[in-house]
Structure formats: C-alpha cells, structure tokens
Amino acid sequence: MLFFKRLELQGFKSFANKTTIDFHPGVTVIVGPNGCGKSNIFDSIRWVLGEQSAKSMRGSRMGDVIFNGSGTQKATGMARANLVLNNELRTLPVDFDEVAISRRLFRTGESEYMLNSSQCRLKDITHLCMDTGVGTDSYSVLEQGKVDAIINSRPLERRVIFDEAAGISKYKARKEEALNKLSRTEEDLLRLADIINEVRRQAGSLKRQAAKAERYKRLASELQVLEMELLVRRFFQFREGSASTEERFAQLSAQVGELRTKLNAVDDETSAGRETAEEVQSYLDATHGEQFEVNTSLQETQGGIALAEQRIAQGGERRESLKNEIHKLTGQVQTLDIEMSGVEAEMVENETSLEQLAGDYAERKRQHDTMRADTDGSGADIQRLRQEINTATRAGHEMDNAARLARAMEQKLRDELGTSEVELTMLSRQIEGLETEREERHGAAEENEQVLVALRADLEATRNALRAREGEFTTASQELEKARRSAQQSQSRHDALAEMQENFEGYYRGVKDVMLASRGGILRGITGVVSSLIQAKGEHELAIEVALGGKAQDVIVDTAENAKGAIQWLKQKGSGRATFLPL
C-alpha cells in the first residue's frame, strides 16, 4: 500500500512561493474558507500524476496553472509540483524507500516529468503507479461529487475502479498495448507481404530480362554465323570474279601478241619504204645538184619535210588523246584493229606507189640525158617528180605515225598487264587470308556453340535450383512467421507470468503484502507460499491444485513466533488476513 508523504508546490496557481505540505500517518484534513486554495492542492496532486486536461484543472489552457501574479507579487515563469510517496513496502517496483514524482511547466509551453530527480516520460510514471490506486482518475483521489458519480456510474465504469483495486488494470493496459503491438506487427507483415510480392514481381521482370538477354545472345550467335556465311559467299564470288579476270587477262595478252606481230610487220614494211625513199632522195639530190631548178625543188622538198614533222607533232597530240580513250580494252582492241587494217591498206598503196615510182625513176633515168638538152621540158618532169616524192614522203611519215601509235598502245597494254598481274597477286593473297580467317572463325564458331550449349544447360539448372529455392524460401518464411508468432506469444505469456510471480499477483492481499514485506526485510522467517514450494509433474498439477484448494496460498514460516509477528504486522498495516504454517 502506498501513502502520500509530502507535497511541494512552487508557482502553481495560488502557491507563488515554495510550499511544503506533510502528510502524517492517519488522516490529514485541510480546512479553510472559500478561495484559500484547498482545491488547488487537490489539482496539484492530479497534475503531478499526469493530468492532461486543462478543463479538469478548472482552466482554459494548461498555462493557467502557472501563477499569474498579484498586487504584491510578480508572476512566475514556471509551475512546479513534487509529490513524495512512501515506498517502504516496495509497493512500487523501485529500490527506494521514498519515490518523488515531479512535474514542471514553463510559460514557453515546455513541460517535463522527473522521477527521483531523473528526467522521465509520462508513460513511465503511469506504468509505475498502475495498480497502486494512485493516478489521475484513481480512487485514491476523490474530488467533490466523485462518490455520487461512482455510485451512479455504469457497470463498465465501476469495473475500472475494481480492476484498479484488484491490481489487474496494469495487465489490461499491457494486454491492450500487446494487442496494439500485435496489430502493428500484422500491418508490418502485410507491408512485408507487399514487399515480397514486389520483389517477386521484380524477379519476374528480371527473368524476362534474362530471357531477352538469352535471346539476344542467341540472335547474336546466329548473326555471327550468317556473317560468316556471307563472307564465304563473297569469297567464292570474288574467286569466280578473279577467274573471269584471269580469263580476260589471257584474252588481252593474246590480243597484245597479235598486235605486236602486226606492229613488227608494219615496222619491217615501213623500214623498207623508208630505205627506198632515201635512195630516191639521194638520187634526186644528185640530179638537182646539177641544176638550179633541181635545188629549188629540193628546198621545196625540205619544206614538205617540215610540214611532215608538223604532222608528226599533230600525231603526237593525237596519241595523247588516244591514251585517254583506251580505258576500255575491248574498244581499244577494236579501234586498233581498224587502224591496223587502214595501215595495211596504206602500206599496200604505198608499195604500189613505190613500184610506180621505181618504174618512173628508171624511165626518168633513161630520159635523163635527154633532159639536159631540153631544159624547159625537163622542168615540167621535175615538177611532177617532186610531187610524187612529196606523196611518198607523206606516206612514209604516216606509216611512222601509225607505228609509233601501235608502240604506244603496246606499252599501254603492257602497263595494264603489269597492273593486272599485281592485282591478281593481291587478290590471291586476300583469298588466302579469307580462307585462313574462315577456318579460324569456323573453329571459333564450333567452340562457341559448345560453350553456348554448356551455358544453356547451366542456365536451366540454375533456373530449376532457383524455383526450388523459391519454394523452400516460401515454406521457410511461413514456418518462420508461425514460429515468430508462437515465440512472441510464449514470450509475452512468460513475461506476464514472471512479473505476476515477481509481484505475487493473484494471491490474497494479505499474502501478497507479507511476501513483499519479507522480500524487503521487514518480516523474518518467511519461507514461502505452499503453491510456490510444491513441484509436481504437469499431469499432476490439476489434481494437486484441486486437493489443496485455498490451502495453496498458506504461508509457511520457520517458527510460530515468526507467524505471530507477521499476524501482528498485518493488523498494524490493515493489509488483510493470511494463514501461516510454522515448520
């Protein structure tokens, strides 16, 4: 049982200065006229025990409990109340003979609670005073009209008072707190289930991504195989193209050989014609040396030679233009054949002309002697001879031009032949490189295929293991949840039972007070309660409990003197009755 020992007030309502009120054993009565502060003492006790309603404190707000000043004294900035309780019987579960509960409130709105000068929470004070009859709404503090309110209250409201007196309100509060914790735990489990579902959904998304990655890998492998096939096809097409190029090169080589043969024949014919023309020119020079007219004819012949050189230069320009037109080998060969045919025709004509010139020369030589006698007549013959010489000279130069053009075309074909040979060599090397690369890639493709098969097998095994692990995880999670709930229930029950046993809850009031006094050293020779000293097997507990009945709460003491002392102590404290069994 708890007793108020002292109440200290400062700055609380009408108590501006520090005021101490001692509560002595027995009954303490506070009397005085209206308005002297009797109700303020009652309000201070409720306030220090945690009253939160300003209306219950007869104010509009909680700051009204602070002293607001008077005509002779200034207002204070803080209200403080300190209630000291007698705990010699260790009714409160703290190892102190006195327990001081303090509360302070500042005008700034800050509030604090203290227990034995140590700062604490209101919840700590409420739990400490629970089941002791001390509290804001407990039966230990009854204001005016509270008795009538209790008598006229409903059964459920009166039950709260009886629960407080019986000492079970603490367990109801703990039960409610445990239920609230259980409700919060269930909400946490729901959130955990949502999280698990979200993780599973993400796992499904990751599986789809893994499937996409596997599909990408497979398509990449197929793409690599297709690229290899494409390279192989291009290689064979390239080799076929190189074969056709070689065939074309062989055709051009044959055409070059034919042209070379024709050019050699043209060179021979041109050389023969040039020798004949030189012989004729030598003869004419000797003939013209005898006469002035012959010299004049020779000068004109030289002019014709200059003209022929000019035509040679023009032929060089034509050769340059022909170089730009011979990119297509087939057209070049055809053009060359046509030109060679023309050259052959001209050569035939030149041979005919040379034969005629030779006949004319023989005729002119025969008539040479007669030409001296008749100068006028020989002048006309010389003029005709000059024209024939010019014609032969032009024909010779044209044959020279044709020969040069044929040689240039031959050189061009040789250059193209060399270029084709170089290209053929490069193509052969590229073909060899492609064949080597194809063989290497084929081997790598086979290795990659083997690795891919192994990876697919590993992936399938991993998937199967993952499914099995998921099933095991689900089962284990369910079992763990069941075990956790069972453990929580067992722990809660164990804690409640341990606390009840520690505080001797469930025993008669007299038995409880005797055991608490024995623990506190007030009473000596107390061995224990019969029910706590008997140890029985589980199947025998019910039978023993029925057999003992009310004797289960008898207190065993060492001697009869110890029993008498305990009985006397119960009478003095008014703590009820108890049955004692001396050893």
MIZA-621664 format. One line per field, with one value per residue (C-alpha): residue in one letter; x, z, y. Coordinates in steps of 0.02 Angstrom, whole numbers, plus 50000, padded with zeros to 5 digits. Layout:
REM residues N
res = c(A:...)
east = c(X:...)
up = c(Z:...)
north = c(Y:...)
***
This chain:
REM residues 583
res = c(M:L:F:F:K:R:L:E:L:Q:G:F:K:S:F:A:N:K:T:T:I:D:F:H:P:G:V:T:V:I:V:G:P:N:G:C:G:K:S:N:I:F:D:S:I:R:W:V:L:G:E:Q:S:A:K:S:M:R:G:S:R:M:G:D:V:I:F:N:G:S:G:T:Q:K:A:T:G:M:A:R:A:N:L:V:L:N:N:E:L:R:T:L:P:V:D:F:D:E:V:A:I:S:R:R:L:F:R:T:G:E:S:E:Y:M:L:N:S:S:Q:C:R:L:K:D:I:T:H:L:C:M:D:T:G:V:G:T:D:S:Y:S:V:L:E:Q:G:K:V:D:A:I:I:N:S:R:P:L:E:R:R:V:I:F:D:E:A:A:G:I:S:K:Y:K:A:R:K:E:E:A:L:N:K:L:S:R:T:E:E:D:L:L:R:L:A:D:I:I:N:E:V:R:R:Q:A:G:S:L:K:R:Q:A:A:K:A:E:R:Y:K:R:L:A:S:E:L:Q:V:L:E:M:E:L:L:V:R:R:F:F:Q:F:R:E:G:S:A:S:T:E:E:R:F:A:Q:L:S:A:Q:V:G:E:L:R:T:K:L:N:A:V:D:D:E:T:S:A:G:R:E:T:A:E:E:V:Q:S:Y:L:D:A:T:H:G:E:Q:F:E:V:N:T:S:L:Q:E:T:Q:G:G:I:A:L:A:E:Q:R:I:A:Q:G:G:E:R:R:E:S:L:K:N:E:I:H:K:L:T:G:Q:V:Q:T:L:D:I:E:M:S:G:V:E:A:E:M:V:E:N:E:T:S:L:E:Q:L:A:G:D:Y:A:E:R:K:R:Q:H:D:T:M:R:A:D:T:D:G:S:G:A:D:I:Q:R:L:R:Q:E:I:N:T:A:T:R:A:G:H:E:M:D:N:A:A:R:L:A:R:A:M:E:Q:K:L:R:D:E:L:G:T:S:E:V:E:L:T:M:L:S:R:Q:I:E:G:L:E:T:E:R:E:E:R:H:G:A:A:E:E:N:E:Q:V:L:V:A:L:R:A:D:L:E:A:T:R:N:A:L:R:A:R:E:G:E:F:T:T:A:S:Q:E:L:E:K:A:R:R:S:A:Q:Q:S:Q:S:R:H:D:A:L:A:E:M:Q:E:N:F:E:G:Y:Y:R:G:V:K:D:V:M:L:A:S:R:G:G:I:L:R:G:I:T:G:V:V:S:S:L:I:Q:A:K:G:E:H:E:L:A:I:E:V:A:L:G:G:K:A:Q:D:V:I:V:D:T:A:E:N:A:K:G:A:I:Q:W:L:K:Q:K:G:S:G:R:A:T:F:L:P:L)
east = c(50000:50062:50050:50074:50218:50249:50187:50296:50223:50301:50222:50070:49908:49893:50055:50180:50313:50381:50255:50279:50133:50173:50052:50073:50008:49823:49701:49756:49618:49639:49513:49490:49371:49319:49456:49600:49672:49605:49553:49721:49807:49694:49727:49914:49910:49814:49926:50090:50021:49996:49829:49820:49650:49655:49466:49487:49610:49475:49564:49551:49728:49866:49969:49836:49911:50063:50049:49996:50047:49955:49956:50108:50199:50258:50204:50317:50384:50363:50245:50319:50244:50336:50242:50340:50272:50315:50383:50448:50343:50412:50239:50320:50449:50595:50727:50695:50600:50539:50486:50474:50367:50393:50317:50367:50281:50357:50267:50351:50244:50386:50344:50449:50425:50551:50563:50680:50760:50790:50701:50575:50417:50236:50216:50348:50253:50086:50158:50244:50084:49969:49877:49929:49771:49873:49831:49736:49571:49604:49504:49645:49600:49413:49356:49190:49046:49156:49072:48900:48972:49042:48877:48778:48905:48878:48943:49087:49143:49136:49232:49381:49388:49378:49511:49624:49591:49617:49782:49739:49723:49909:49890:49741:49843:49985:49863:49796:49974:50018:49864:49915:50089:50013:49905:50057:50151:50011:50018:50206:50178:50056:50184:50315:50199:50181:50369:50387:50259:50352:50516:50433:50365:50538:50606:50482:50542:50722:50679:50604:50758:50866:50761:50785:50972:50974:50876:50996:51143:51064:51024:51200:51270:51155:51206:51388:51355:51260:51402:51523:51414:51404:51593:51613:51491:51579:51743:51681:51604:51768:51862:51744:51769:51958:51944:51847:51979:52116:52022:52002:52186:52232:52123:52206:52377:52334:52273:52432:52534:52438:52460:52644:52661:52567:52673:52832:52768:52723:52895:52976:52870:52899:53086:53086:52984:53097:53253:53176:53128:53303:53377:53260:53301:53488:53467:53362:53488:53623:53513:53458:53636:53669:53532:53461:53285:53331:53398:53237:53142:53250:53209:53026:53054:53131:52980:52874:52982:52948:52764:52780:52865:52720:52602:52709:52683:52498:52507:52587:52439:52327:52423:52392:52208:52206:52282:52126:52014:52090:52023:51906:52014:51886:51855:52041:52073:51933:51997:52172:52113:52026:52179:52293:52181:52196:52383:52394:52289:52401:52553:52483:52450:52624:52702:52606:52661:52840:52835:52767:52899:53033:52969:52957:53131:53201:53109:53170:53347:53337:53274:53399:53519:53384:53326:53490:53463:53290:53285:53108:53039:53140:53071:52896:52956:53049:52891:52794:52934:52936:52752:52774:52919:52812:52674:52794:52868:52696:52653:52813:52777:52601:52669:52792:52648:52548:52699:52726:52542:52549:52704:52618:52466:52581:52665:52494:52438:52599:52569:52391:52457:52577:52439:52326:52465:52488:52301:52294:52433:52342:52180:52266:52337:52167:52089:52218:52187:51999:52018:52126:52004:51858:51942:51981:51803:51733:51835:51785:51602:51611:51691:51560:51422:51491:51507:51330:51262:51351:51289:51111:51123:51193:51056:50920:50997:51008:50827:50773:50876:50801:50625:50667:50746:50593:50481:50595:50602:50412:50393:50531:50455:50286:50364:50472:50319:50225:50374:50395:50213:50220:50380:50304:50151:50257:50373:50226:50147:50314:50346:50170:50185:50359:50301:50149:50259:50382:50245:50144:49996:49845:49874:49765:49806:49872:49981:50048:50092:50177:50285:50331:50375:50481:50572:50601:50674:50532:50474:50590:50573:50454:50492:50363:50189:50134:50094:50267:50358:50270:50344:50238:50231:50118:49987:49976:49962:49772:49743:49858:49777:49603:49663:49744:49604:49627:49774:49882:49903:49952:50116:50249:50358:50506:50430:50267:50347:50376:50193:50138:50250:50179:49999:50035:50113:49958:49847:49950:49952:49772:49828:49702:49725:49837:49856:50029:50101:50252:50379)
up = c(50000:49955:50063:50017:50122:50061:49929:49873:49767:49688:49561:49547:49540:49705:49778:49715:49843:49885:49994:50078:50144:50250:50260:50430:50473:50498:50424:50361:50345:50252:50303:50260:50186:50006:49887:50004:49888:49955:49782:49712:49823:49752:49574:49604:49652:49495:49391:49453:49419:49235:49211:49032:49029:49065:49090:49230:49308:49302:49166:48981:48943:49034:49055:49176:49315:49320:49449:49356:49490:49612:49677:49786:49689:49511:49400:49394:49236:49293:49391:49487:49594:49683:49763:49879:49907:50047:49969:50121:50075:49897:49825:49682:49588:49631:49766:49861:50023:49951:49771:49715:49563:49492:49352:49285:49158:49082:49003:48838:48836:48877:49004:49090:49211:49337:49442:49591:49509:49346:49190:49126:49021:49074:49016:49142:49285:49229:49220:49388:49478:49392:49507:49661:49671:49633:49473:49393:49391:49528:49685:49793:49738:49751:49717:49770:49689:49635:49757:49686:49510:49554:49630:49479:49350:49232:49273:49149:49226:49402:49342:49305:49489:49544:49418:49489:49666:49617:49534:49359:49269:49235:49145:49049:48994:48946:48857:48759:48721:48667:48556:48481:48451:48375:48263:48210:48184:48072:47975:47960:47899:47769:47713:47713:47606:47487:47482:47448:47309:47237:47247:47161:47028:47003:46999:46858:46768:46793:46725:46571:46552:46570:46435:46324:46357:46314:46154:46112:46140:46029:45892:45904:45881:45732:45661:45677:45585:45448:45432:45414:45277:45191:45196:45125:44984:44946:44947:44817:44714:44723:44670:44523:44479:44487:44372:44245:44265:44230:44077:44017:44051:43946:43804:43812:43817:43658:43577:43628:43549:43388:43388:43425:43272:43163:43227:43187:43010:42993:43057:42927:42787:42848:42855:42676:42614:42707:42628:42454:42484:42545:42388:42280:42380:42359:42176:42162:42264:42144:41997:42068:42109:41927:41902:41997:41972:42050:42204:42214:42208:42348:42455:42424:42471:42635:42664:42638:42764:42891:42855:42884:43052:43096:43055:43165:43309:43273:43276:43450:43510:43434:43528:43693:43655:43612:43782:43864:43753:43781:43959:43891:43825:43707:43620:43611:43525:43401:43363:43346:43226:43119:43117:43078:42934:42870:42891:42795:42656:42652:42651:42501:42417:42464:42394:42233:42231:42264:42123:42010:42072:42039:41862:41838:41912:41786:41649:41710:41722:41546:41492:41599:41459:41352:41497:41490:41310:41336:41498:41480:41451:41596:41715:41695:41726:41882:41947:41926:42005:42153:42183:42178:42303:42419:42408:42451:42596:42669:42654:42745:42887:42905:42920:43053:43149:43140:43202:43348:43394:43388:43501:43624:43630:43655:43802:43874:43863:43945:44089:44107:44102:44244:44344:44317:44375:44534:44565:44535:44663:44791:44759:44783:44949:45004:44956:45059:45207:45192:45186:45343:45430:45377:45452:45613:45628:45590:45733:45848:45799:45846:46014:46044:46004:46133:46262:46221:46247:46415:46465:46419:46524:46670:46648:46652:46806:46889:46848:46921:47076:47088:47079:47213:47321:47299:47358:47505:47543:47542:47655:47771:47777:47827:47958:48021:48035:48132:48245:48270:48319:48434:48512:48537:48618:48728:48774:48816:48922:49005:49043:49113:49220:49278:49327:49414:49509:49550:49619:49694:49585:49603:49789:49927:49979:50149:50073:49944:50073:50185:50043:49988:50167:50180:50022:50089:50250:50360:50410:50455:50445:50295:50192:50055:49993:49983:49797:49756:49858:49783:49623:49526:49353:49225:49231:49422:49436:49417:49544:49672:49643:49674:49827:49906:49868:49972:50065:49913:49974:50152:50205:50278:50414:50513:50687:50772:50833:50653:50618:50766:50710:50535:50600:50712:50564:50457:50593:50609:50422:50394:50248:50268:50328:50293:50354:50421:50438:50556:50516)
north = c(50000:50174:50331:50513:50578:50754:50879:51025:51167:51321:51438:51325:51426:51521:51447:51575:51537:51366:51275:51105:51002:50849:50702:50616:50441:50442:50566:50737:50868:51032:51165:51347:51475:51478:51534:51496:51359:51194:51135:51192:51062:50928:50992:50990:50805:50761:50874:50799:50624:50670:50758:50823:50907:51095:51091:50964:51085:51220:51319:51360:51306:51215:51376:51440:51332:51450:51590:51748:51872:51982:52158:52124:51987:51963:51819:51667:51587:51409:51297:51151:51012:50872:50726:50610:50433:50311:50150:50057:49906:49911:49926:50018:49911:50027:50001:50164:50198:50363:50396:50578:50618:50793:50895:51066:51178:51336:51482:51438:51281:51161:51027:50893:50749:50685:50528:50542:50696:50598:50655:50528:50509:50524:50344:50289:50372:50299:50122:50144:50196:50073:49951:50052:50159:50315:50408:50550:50454:50327:50300:50370:50546:50580:50756:50830:50737:50592:50469:50507:50488:50317:50260:50320:50259:50115:49940:49955:50119:50045:49895:50008:50054:49872:49823:49957:49897:49714:49756:49695:49861:49854:49690:49752:49901:49787:49674:49822:49877:49699:49695:49861:49794:49637:49746:49846:49684:49621:49783:49762:49585:49650:49777:49639:49533:49681:49698:49511:49524:49673:49578:49430:49547:49619:49442:49406:49562:49508:49336:49418:49525:49369:49285:49439:49432:49247:49283:49424:49308:49176:49302:49374:49199:49170:49340:49292:49128:49222:49347:49202:49127:49296:49314:49139:49177:49340:49246:49121:49261:49354:49198:49174:49357:49335:49184:49288:49425:49300:49240:49419:49449:49297:49363:49533:49451:49355:49515:49604:49464:49481:49670:49650:49534:49658:49802:49708:49677:49861:49910:49799:49871:50048:50020:49953:50101:50222:50145:50158:50340:50378:50301:50404:50560:50529:50509:50666:50764:50713:50761:50929:50973:50998:51124:51272:51214:51049:51144:51241:51078:51011:51164:51135:50955:51012:51121:50968:50877:51018:51002:50816:50850:50963:50822:50710:50832:50831:50643:50654:50756:50627:50494:50585:50595:50412:50372:50443:50337:50166:50131:50001:49862:49790:49956:49989:49824:49853:50028:49961:49825:49956:50069:49921:49874:50054:50049:49887:49964:50116:50004:49914:50080:50141:49984:50012:50194:50144:50019:50153:50274:50146:50122:50309:50330:50204:50292:50462:50398:50336:50503:50598:50626:50698:50811:50905:50950:51015:51117:51181:51008:50934:51068:51002:50824:50879:50962:50801:50702:50823:50794:50607:50621:50725:50596:50456:50557:50589:50407:50361:50484:50421:50245:50308:50386:50226:50128:50248:50238:50049:50050:50168:50056:49907:49995:50041:49861:49805:49927:49865:49688:49726:49810:49660:49544:49648:49649:49462:49436:49545:49454:49287:49345:49410:49245:49151:49268:49246:49057:49061:49178:49068:48915:49010:49076:48905:48833:48977:48952:48769:48814:48950:48826:48704:48844:48902:48726:48716:48888:48843:48686:48787:48917:48784:48704:48874:48909:48742:48775:48949:48879:48752:48888:48998:48856:48822:49008:49022:48870:48930:49105:49034:48920:49063:49176:49042:49014:49201:49223:49073:49140:49311:49237:49124:49268:49381:49246:49208:49391:49414:49259:49306:49479:49409:49289:49426:49539:49395:49440:49326:49299:49366:49542:49489:49353:49474:49607:49478:49412:49589:49635:49478:49523:49700:49631:49693:49519:49375:49186:49184:49027:49047:49005:48823:48833:48901:48769:48617:48549:48424:48348:48427:48288:48303:48492:48499:48361:48444:48613:48540:48446:48598:48720:48879:48799:48833:49014:48970:49049:48934:49011:48946:48962:49006:49168:49217:49182:49289:49432:49425:49423:49573:49665:49633:49702:49860:49892:49840:49733:49593:49415:49266:49086:49038:48862:48851:48715)
***
